[in-house]
């Protein structure tokens, strides 16, 4: 194939799915819009921003992205959340009508996500029993087959034992499904290890029939590792270098997961980074809130004083997961006026990353390297602005934020704690 289009429903997902291709030396761009401005890149990751839309609107926007950016020799990868958040089933259903059958496996062993018996497990725990699922989908079916059945798709399942015994059978199933108007729409493939995903990548990369992949960053990194995935004319892109950040580094944290809490705690403790927790009430009311200007000045003072800081969304009794985009957009509005003065930006949570880039008029990122699994480093495609790290909120090691911070600083050892957060900074 000549190129790859990754269609994701949020920005951090687009970045963590695309970053292994950048690491392999291919020109890789993450775009906030599905337009043709980066059509010459070997790998394009388009964020359709559909996670909070209705299923019908999400399906329409996703199909439109493929119709806009499809090209001869370009394959499609539908990036989905490894914990099955969002409208992924409606989006996959829409794509099967125009792109062929889907190969489905959200496994990402490097981050503890596996698939067995057609179900997702998070570090050995069934997805439906995790905090992530209970926060937004309590009581709903978390089985892959059941979810795809509900949108009317004809589904086959390849068990782990069957796949390991004969991985090439998946390629035959795809070819058969693509040749029949009444065949299978989606093939779920179990995977528990990187070797499982590597085998799936190998047997599907050379399929000539129309089809598309559906997965998280796990399968994507195994595809990127294939030495002959792209045609010879997809020439390697010169490696980009990013100098250590000279200005202040800001970590924007929109995720409210326990994982993000621990990551923030380690960044505070090990690097002495101060923390400012913005009350949700301030963000809900925006400029109408009496404390809005005070928070704007507090963040501005920190940047002007060249102080590194964590700025994150607080939580209160009125919290509703559905207001994530509203809170992230308000947080971005507080920070965007200071964007150009930053030396580095770390954005945790896809909605938060998209919100701050949109508010700062950054339409796309050129990806450079992966700091750890799912943590991508890039820079604005126009060349102006701070280095930017994106990370999905609900996963990553406890050292993810600290590692990103040290990477931006050009350091490889922990920094002695220099600042203790005062009570008023945590309010």
N, C-alpha and C positions, 0 to 999 in steps of 0.2 A: 504494500500500500504506500501511497505517497504522503499522506498526512492523517491526522487524527483530530476529531472534534469531540471534546468532552463537554457534555451538557450537565450542569449541576444546579441544584436549587438554592444554594447559598454560597457565599464567597469563600469562606474558609474551606468548604468542601471542594470547591473548584481548584483551589490552590494545592491542597494536600493530595489531590488526585493527580494533578499535573506535575508536581515538583520532581518526581523521579525521572521524567523525561528531560527536564532541564539538567538534572544531575548527569544524565547520559550524554549531554552535550548537544541537545536539540533545542532550536529556538522555540521557546515556550512562553505563551502570553496568556494571562488571565484577564478577561474582559468583563466589565460590568454590564455590557449590552451585547446582544447577538447581532452584530453588524459586520460588514465585510472589511473594516478598516485594517484588520490584521490577517487578511486572507493568505498572505505569503508565509506566515509562521507554520512550522511543521506541526506543532501541537497548539491548538486553541482551546482554552477552557472558558466556556461562556457561563456566567452566572445569570440564570433566568429569574432569580429572586422569587421563586414560586412557593416557598414553604408555607407561607401564611395565606395564600390565595385559596379560593374555593377549588375543589378538585377539577371542575369543568374549566375554569380559567387557567389553572396550572397546566392542564393537558393541552389547551390551545396554545399557550405561550411556548411550551416545550416543543411541540410539533413545529411551530413557526421557526424556532431556532434552527432546527435541523433543515427545514426547507430553505431558510435563508443562507445557511453556511455549507450545505452539502456541495460537494465538488467531485469530479472524477478522481478515483483513487483514494478518496477520503473515507475512513471508517468512523463509526459512531460509538462512543462510550457514554452511557447514561450513568452518571455518578449519583449514587443514593447514599443516604445516611446509614452508617453501619448499625445504628439502633432503630432504623426504619421510621424515623420521624418524617413528617411532611406528606406530600401527595404523590409519593413515588409510584403507587400502583396505577393511578389515573394517568400519570405521565408515560409509564411504560406501555399501557394499553394504547395510548394515542400513537406512540412511536411504532408499535407493531404493525399498524395499518399502513405505514409509509416507509419503514426501514427493514421489515422482515422480522423473523422470530428473535426472541431475546434469550441470551444465556445469563442466568441470574445467580449470583452468589455474593452477598454482602460481606463475606468473611474478610477479616483484617487481622491475622494472627499476631502481628507485631504490636497491636494495641489491645489484644485479648479478645477479639471478636472472632468466633468460629461459627460454622453452620453444620449441624448434624440432624438427620431425620427431618430436614426441611425447616429447621428452627434455628434461630440465632441464640447463641450463648455469649455472655459477657464475662470473661474470666471464669468460665465454668458455671455461671449462674444463668438460668433461663431468662431471656430478655424480659418477659412479662413480670418477673420478680425484681427487676432493678429499679433504682430510684429514677433513672432517666425515663423509663416507660411509664412508671406510676405518675410522674409529674404531669404528663400530657395525655396519656392514653389508658389510664386505669380502667380495667374491666373489658378492654377490647382484645380481640384475637391478635396474637403476635406470630402465628404460623405463616410462613411464606406462601404455602399453597392456598390456605384459606383466604389470605389477603388478595391474592391474584384471582382466585375464583370469584370473589365479590365484584370485580370489575369486568367479569365476563370473559376472561381469558381461558383458553384451553391449555392446561398445565401438565407437564411431565416432571418427574422427580428422579434424579440419579443419586442413589445412596452412596455413602462414602466407600463402603466395601465394593460396590459395583464399579465406581469410578476408578478406584485404585487397581482393580483387577483388569480393567480394559478402558483406559481413558479415551482412546480413539473412537469409542462408540459415541461419544458426545458429538464429534464432528459429523458422523453419519446421521445422527438424529437431527442436527441442524440442517444438513443438506436435504434430508427428507421433508422436514417441516417447511423449508423455503420453497420446495418444489410443489407443494400442495396447498391449494386455496382453503382447504378444510382441515389442515393439519394442526400440529401443536404451535401455540403462540409463544410459550415461555417454557424454558427448561431450567429447573432449579438444580444446581449441582452442589452437593455437600463438600465442605473443605474445612480442615482443621489445622493445617500447617502451611508454611510457605511452599513446601514441596508440592502439596496438593494444588495450590494456585499456579505454581510454575508449570506443572503438567497440563493444567487447563489452558494456560496461555499458549503453550507450545502446540497443542492439538487444535486450537481454534484460530490461531493467527493466520494460517494459510488457507482457511476456508474461502472458496471462491463465491459461494452463494451469498445472497443478501442476508445479513443478520446484524445484531448489535449486542455489545456487552452491557450488562447491568451489574454494577458493583460499587464497592467503596474504594479507598485508596489501596487496598490489599492486592486485588487482581491487577490494578493499573501498574503497580510497581513491578510485578512479574512480567507484564507485557513490555515495560520499558527496558527490562533486563535482557530481552531477546536481541541477539546481535544483528539479526537480519529482518527485523520487523518492518522497517521502512525501506523503500527502494533506494538504489544508490544515489539518486538525485536529491534525496533528503540529506544534504550535506551537514556535517556537524557544525554547530554554532560555536564560535570562539567563547571560551570560558570568561564569564564576567567577574570582575573583582569589585568588592565593596569595601571601602576604607572604614576603619573604626569610626563610630559616631563621635563627632566633636561637640555637638550640642546636647541638650537634655534628652533623656529617653522617657517616653510616656507609655505606660502599659494600660490600655483601655480594656476593661473586663466587663462584658455584658452578661456572661454566663453566671447563673446562680447555682451551679452544681457544686457538690461537696468537693469534687476534684479541683475545681477552680479555686475554692476556698483554701485548700491545702497548698496549691501552687503559689497563691498570693502570700500565704504565711511564710513559705520558704524564701521567697524573694525578699520579703521584709527582713527576715531574720539573718539571711546570709549576705545580702548586699546592702542592707541599711536603707532600702528604698522606702520613702514615706508613702502613706496610703490615705486617699481621700475617698470616702464612701458617700455618694450623692443620694440623698433620700428620694425614694420613688415619687413622693408627693411633689417635689420640686420639678422632676422630669415630666410628670403628668401635666402639670399646669404650664410648664415652659416659662416664657417671658412674663406671663401673668403672675407668677408666684413671687411673693415679696422677697424671697431669698435668692432668686435667679441671678441677679446682678452680683450678689456677694459670692456665689459659687463661680461665676464667670471670672471675677477678679482673683479669687483664690487660686484657680487653675492658672490664670495668666501670670500671677506673681511667681508661682512655682517655676514656670517656664522661663520667665525673665531672669529669675535668680539662678537659672541653669541647674535646678534641682530635679533629679530623677524622681518619678512618682508613679504610683498606681492610682488610677481613677476608675472606680467601679460603681456599679448600680447596687444600691442597697435593697433591702427587702422589708416589707411590712405586711400587716394583716390583710391589706386589700390587694395583695399581689395576685395577678392572673397571668398564666403563661402566654395567653393570647396578646398581651400588651407588650411583648418583647420588642417588636419593631418600633412602637411608639417611644418606649424608653430609650432604645438605642439611638434613634434619630435625635431625641432631645439631648442625650449625652454628646453626640457628635456636634450638635449645634453649640454646645458649651466649649468644645475643644477646637473646632475647625478654625476659629480666628487666630489660633496660635500654631497652626500646623506647620507653616513655613519656617518657624523658629526651632523646630525640633531637629535633633540629630538622629533620632530613631523612634519608631512607633511599633508597639506590639499590640495587636488587636485580637482579643480572645472572644470567640463567638462570631458566627458568620454574619448575623444581622448587624453586629457592632462594627465589624470590618467594612461591610458594604456602606453602612451609614457614614462613617468617617471619611471614606474615600470619596463618596458622592458629595458630601458637604465640602470637601477640599478640592472638588473638581478634578479628581484623579480618575480617569476613565478606564485605565488598564494598568496592569503590572507586568513587568518582565521578570520572570522567576529566575533565581540564581542558584540556590542550593537548598538542601533540606538539613535542618539543624538536628532534629530527631524525627522519628516517625510521626507524620501528620503536622509538623511544624515547618512552615515554608518561609524562606527569606526571598524578598524581591525588592524592586525599586520601581517608581513610576516610569511608565514607558517613555515619557517625554524627557526623562533624564533629570528633571528638577524635583526636589523634595527629599524628605528623609528616607532612609532605608526602612523597609516595612516587613514585619513578621506577622503572619496570620496563623491562628491555631483554632481548631474547633473547641468549643467550651467543655464538652463532656469527656474528653479523653486526653491522653498524654501522661507522661510520668510526673511525679511530684516535683521534679526538677525542671519541668518544661519551660516555665516562665523564667526561672533563674538561668537556664541554659541559653535561652534566647537573648536575655539581657547581657550575659557575659559575651556572647557571640557578637552582638552589636558593638560592645566596647572593645572587641579584639582581645579579650582576656580568656584565659583557659583555667584559671584557678579562682576559688571563691574569694570574694572581697570582704574584708573585715567589716563588721557592722558599724555603721557610722551615725545612725539616726534612730531614735526611738519615737514611735508614733505617739503623739499626745492624744488625749481623749477627744478634744474638739475636732481633730482630723478624722476621727472614726465616726462622727455623728452624721 
